[in-house]
Amino acid sequence: MASHTTLPSQALLYPLLLSNPKTPPLRSSFHGLSLKLTHQSLSISANPKPLSTVVVAATKKAVAVLKGTSNVEGVVTLTQDDNGPTTVNVRVTGLTPGLHGFHLHEFGDTTNGCMSTGAHFNPNGMTHGAPEDKIRHAGDLGNIVANADGVAEATIVDNQIPLTGPNAVIGRALVVHELEDDLGKGGHELSLSTGNAGGRLACGVVGLTPV
């Protein structure tokens, strides 16, 4: 029969050690890992810092190339940051010196030239006015001024011609007119509808372009 040894329990071993003080103490050859927990380490694990969020502004840009039956032509760029106002940079050549009405029209249809672009863009059902007026068409952008060489350059900042949203101007048309826009204050029968700005010299459809 195989022999076996039964180790004494802690209760039996303890009196044995006391009765023989020369008995060497029991030692373990196992060396465990040391784990040190601090208040700071517990606080960090319990309350992790939130990840930072980076917000990138969404800039949108559009362009319209103006052409017509005359020598008048030009390029207009429109830019908008987030939901801010739209900045319109205009350069038109071939004009007679002086003021010329400049408007955003409802349609981007040029099948019959500039005449098929419709009326001024007017989603709020207002009468014609100046860009700074509370009562105005959204497409009322006032006048551009041509110098002695027939070149008009202007920068317009406007809140009513966004590049996105329900009243977005993408797909509509910009038109430069023959005469000065009277801004709805000329007393003419056309003052409150067109500003009596005369014929349409050149136009271009507004389209998105890479930023």
C-alpha positions in Angstrom: 0.0 0.0 0.0 1.4 3.4 -1.0 2.2 5.6 1.9 1.0 9.2 2.1 1.7 12.2 4.3 -1.0 14.4 5.7 0.1 18.0 6.4 -1.0 19.3 9.7 -3.6 22.0 9.7 -2.8 25.5 10.8 -4.5 24.9 14.1 -2.3 21.9 14.9 0.9 23.4 13.5 0.7 26.6 15.5 1.0 25.0 19.0 3.8 22.8 17.6 5.8 25.9 16.7 5.2 27.5 20.1 6.3 24.3 21.9 9.6 24.2 20.0 11.0 27.7 19.6 14.0 26.4 17.8 11.9 25.1 14.9 12.7 27.3 11.9 9.8 29.2 10.5 8.1 28.0 7.4 9.0 29.9 4.3 7.4 30.0 0.8 9.5 29.9 -2.3 6.7 31.8 -4.3 7.4 35.4 -5.1 4.2 37.1 -6.2 3.8 40.3 -8.1 3.6 43.6 -6.2 0.5 45.8 -7.0 0.5 49.3 -5.6 -2.8 51.2 -5.8 -2.8 54.9 -5.1 -5.7 57.3 -4.7 -4.7 59.1 -7.9 -4.7 55.9 -10.0 -8.1 55.0 -8.7 -9.4 58.5 -9.4 -8.1 58.5 -13.0 -9.6 55.1 -13.8 -12.9 56.0 -12.2 -13.1 59.4 -13.9 -11.5 59.2 -17.4 -11.0 62.5 -19.2 -13.4 63.1 -22.1 -11.9 63.0 -25.6 -11.5 66.4 -27.2 -13.7 67.2 -30.2 -12.4 69.1 -33.2 -14.9 71.1 -35.2 -14.1 71.9 -38.8 -15.8 74.8 -40.5 -17.8 73.7 -43.6 -16.9 76.2 -46.3 -19.1 76.1 -49.5 -18.2 77.8 -52.8 -20.1 78.4 -56.0 -19.4 80.2 -59.3 -21.4 81.7 -62.2 -19.9 82.6 -65.6 -21.8 85.5 -67.1 -22.4 85.7 -70.8 -25.0 87.4 -73.1 -25.6 88.5 -76.7 -23.4 91.6 -76.2 -19.7 91.9 -75.3 -20.6 92.0 -71.6 -19.2 89.0 -69.7 -17.9 88.2 -66.2 -17.2 85.8 -63.4 -18.9 85.7 -60.0 -17.8 83.6 -57.1 -19.9 83.0 -54.0 -18.5 81.6 -50.7 -20.2 80.8 -47.4 -18.7 79.5 -44.1 -21.1 77.3 -42.0 -24.4 79.2 -41.7 -22.9 82.7 -42.1 -23.6 85.2 -44.8 -22.6 84.6 -48.4 -19.7 86.7 -49.9 -20.1 87.5 -53.6 -17.1 88.6 -55.6 -18.0 90.1 -59.0 -16.0 91.1 -62.0 -17.8 92.1 -65.2 -16.3 93.6 -68.3 -17.7 95.3 -71.5 -20.2 97.5 -69.6 -20.9 101.2 -70.2 -19.5 103.4 -67.4 -21.8 103.9 -64.5 -24.2 101.9 -62.4 -25.9 98.6 -63.5 -28.5 96.6 -61.6 -27.2 93.2 -60.4 -29.7 90.6 -59.3 -30.2 86.9 -58.6 -33.1 85.5 -60.7 -35.3 82.6 -59.9 -34.4 80.1 -62.6 -31.2 78.8 -64.0 -32.8 78.4 -67.4 -30.9 80.1 -70.2 -32.6 78.3 -73.2 -33.9 81.7 -74.4 -31.0 83.7 -73.2 -31.3 85.7 -70.0 -35.0 86.3 -70.5 -35.8 82.7 -69.4 -34.2 83.2 -66.0 -37.5 84.5 -64.6 -38.1 87.2 -62.1 -35.9 88.2 -59.2 -35.5 85.4 -56.6 -38.2 86.2 -54.1 -39.1 83.3 -51.7 -40.6 85.6 -49.1 -43.1 87.4 -51.4 -41.7 90.9 -50.9 -41.5 93.9 -53.2 -38.3 95.1 -54.7 -35.8 97.1 -52.6 -32.2 97.8 -51.7 -29.9 95.1 -50.2 -30.0 96.8 -46.8 -33.8 97.1 -46.8 -36.0 94.8 -44.6 -38.5 94.7 -47.5 -36.7 93.4 -50.5 -36.4 90.4 -52.8 -33.8 87.9 -51.6 -32.2 88.4 -55.1 -31.9 92.2 -54.8 -28.1 92.7 -54.8 -28.2 96.4 -55.7 -25.8 97.9 -58.3 -22.4 97.3 -59.5 -20.3 100.3 -60.9 -18.4 100.1 -64.1 -15.3 102.4 -64.5 -14.3 104.3 -67.6 -13.0 101.1 -69.1 -16.3 99.3 -68.6 -15.0 97.1 -65.8 -17.1 96.6 -62.7 -15.6 94.9 -59.6 -17.5 94.5 -56.4 -17.7 92.5 -53.2 -21.2 91.9 -51.7 -22.0 90.3 -48.4 -25.6 89.1 -48.0 -27.6 87.0 -45.6 -30.4 86.1 -48.0 -28.6 84.1 -50.6 -27.3 80.9 -48.9 -25.6 78.1 -50.8 -27.5 75.4 -49.0 -30.9 74.9 -47.4 -34.5 75.5 -48.6 -33.6 78.9 -50.1 -30.3 77.9 -51.7 -29.2 79.8 -54.7 -27.5 76.9 -56.4 -29.1 76.4 -59.9 -30.5 79.9 -60.1 -29.0 82.7 -62.2 -27.2 86.0 -61.7 -28.0 88.8 -64.1 -26.4 92.1 -64.8 -28.7 94.8 -66.3 -28.5 97.6 -68.7 -29.4 100.4 -66.4 -29.1 101.5 -62.8 -31.4 99.8 -60.3 -33.5 102.5 -58.5 -33.8 100.2 -55.5 -37.6 100.5 -55.4 -37.5 104.2 -54.8 -37.8 105.6 -58.3 -41.5 106.0 -58.5 -41.6 104.2 -61.8 -44.2 101.5 -62.4 -41.4 98.9 -62.5 -39.6 100.3 -59.4 -41.2 97.8 -57.0 -40.7 94.8 -59.2 -37.4 95.2 -61.1 -36.0 98.5 -59.9 -36.5 99.7 -63.5 -33.0 98.4 -64.3 -33.7 97.8 -68.0 -32.6 95.0 -70.2 -30.6 91.9 -69.3 -27.0 92.2 -70.7 -25.5 89.0 -69.4 -26.3 86.1 -67.0 -24.9 82.9 -65.6 -26.2 79.9 -63.7 -24.8 79.5 -60.1 -23.1 76.1 -59.7 -21.1 74.5 -56.9 -17.4 74.3 -57.3 -14.6 72.7 -55.2 -13.4 74.8 -52.3 
